[in-house]
Amino acid sequence: MSDRPVRLGVVGLGYWGPNLARNFASIPGCELRWLADERPEARERASAIRPDARLAEGLDELLADPELDAVVLATPVPTHAGLALRVLDAGKHCFVEKPLAQSAADAERAAEAAEAAGKVLMVGHLLEYHPGVRKLKEIADSGALGDIRYLYSHRLNLGQLREDENALWSLGAHDVSVALHLAGEEPMEVEARGESYMRPGVEDVVFCYLRFPSGLAAHLHLSWLDPHKERRLTVVGSKQMATFDDMALDGKVTVYDKGFDESATSYGEYITRAGDTWSPRIDNIEPLRVECEHFVACVRDGAPPLSDGASGVRVVRVLEALQESLATSTRETRARAG
């Protein structure tokens, strides 16, 4: 494939699909060949991205194209696993937006299908490609923070109300993927609590707790019913602490030389340390561009992506466990109230 462009199509041209299409259309060595959506108006709007791209109502026409290498799925979450299976079974590489599926069983089927077909399956865990998160991971892996003790994230906004997914699945997929990425392990204990204020049965606000075998703990605050627009992650280590603030124009990653040091004058007692604060240089590259380029490179070279099928399964497994906890807590609350 090195002597010709990677040919791909995008299915789903709603909110996020056109952003994916624009990036793939501008990547050297990549040909945006198809744009698909069941809505004529969506196809018409997206056709301006690549006027010579073929337009389709759905996936069938793309799968029938023998020259198409890969399909990018930006469809509603409930369709992800089923469509990914069809793409992989047709012998084409697949990029699917997060989360990979709504159940761990479906996610595992998609990952197994990719392995059986020998094709690339990549999940759109966008933050893992963010230069700021990559720098934070680099700092953590270097040992500069010491042992990571706990982390917490806020993903808040007065945002778009959803009907087919709650704040856990819509927003939490980002923070769960980053937490697993930083921890390098899956949690052994999870707990979630939430409330549905705007639409019955669809939680607008969710609080999650995760505890890992190493002792690391994580807390996630997810809400689209909040006065603040905040996308912040804080990591507390035994030596230093750090934050990733995606809303900051500059200094998206800040490292704090703060913590407790053992007192030299009294055994077993500690004194606080408040040293320098610094921000490393972060490459000014759009994370979505990095993500799309990574997929094209993996398709061309046959290399496994950072957010591969196995990564997608891990994230869905945690989300599913959190959803079970959320549902249990909701039933218990209703029982007490009734």
Helices and strands as residue ranges (DSSP letters): E 6-11, H 17-25, E 30-36, H 40-46, E 54-56, H 60-63, E 70-73, G 77-79, H 80-89, E 93-97, H 104-117, E 121-124, G 126-129, H 131-142, E 148-158, H 167-183, E 189-195, E 205-211, E 217-223, E 225-237, E 241-245, E 253-262, E 270-278, H 287-301, H 309-337
